[in-house]
Amino acid sequence: MSLSEQQLLELKTDIVVDAIGEVCPHTLNLALDGLKKAKSGEIVVEITDHSIATKTIPAAVKMNKYGEFLGVAKKNGNYHIFIRKA
């Protein structure tokens, strides 16, 4: 699934994780906590200003098969990282 930034931002999200001001590995831990709370098929979005999280979170999700990384959208200077829980 390849979605544009606009399509990502229009998705209905079930859980929003605010990680603004946090750095790795805390951004990853917050994303994983959000995924633990989500039900299968729900969409979790982490909002962060830490650009490295846009690499570490998708890699961890894929490696550990937590879900499907849907993409990253940038809005108002922050990164929105979208994941659908497996």
N, C-alpha and C positions, 0 to 999 in steps of 0.2 A: 504494500500500500504506500503510495507516494502522494502526500498531500501538500498543497501550497501553504505558505505561512498564513494566508487569509483563511483557508479551510481549517487549519489547525485551531486558529483563534475562535472560529465559529463552532467548534465541537462542544457538545454538552459534556462538561466534566463533572465527575462524581466527587472527587476529592482534590482540593487545592492545598498544596504545601508551600508555605511562605518561607523561603530560605534566603531572603534578601539580607545581605550583610554577613552571611555565613560563608565559610571556605571549606574545601575538602580536608578531611573526609566527612565533615559534618553534613555537607550538602547531600552526599550519598546516603548517609545514615537516615536523614530526614526523608529522602525519597523512598527508601526501603520501608520505613515506618508507615508511610502513606500507602504503599502497596500491601502491607500486612493488613491494614484496615479495610482495604477495598475487597469487593467480591469479584469473582471471576467475570471478566468481560467489562468491568467498570474502568473508566478512564481517570487516571491520576495525572495532574499537572503540577510540576514544581516550578515555582517562579524564583529566579535567582539572578544576581548580578555577577556571579562568579563564572567566567567563561569556561574554565576547565571542567566544570560540572557537565557541560554539554558533551564532553567526551567520556568522562568517567561513568556517569549514570547510564547512558546507552550501552556501554561496554559491559557493565555489571549486570544489567537486565538481560542482555543476550547470553552472556557466559553462564549465568545461573538459571536461565530459562524462567525468569519471574514473569515475563509477559512479552508484549510486542512494543518495541520502540516505534512510535508514530512519527516523531520529528521534533524539531525545535523551531520556534518562532520568536522573533525579537519584537518587543513592544515597549515603548517608553524607556528604552535603555536597559530593559531586563530581558532575560532569556526565559521562555516558557517551554519546558521540556515535557512532552506528552508521552504517556505510556498506557497501554491497555493491559490490565492484569490477565494472566493466563488462567 
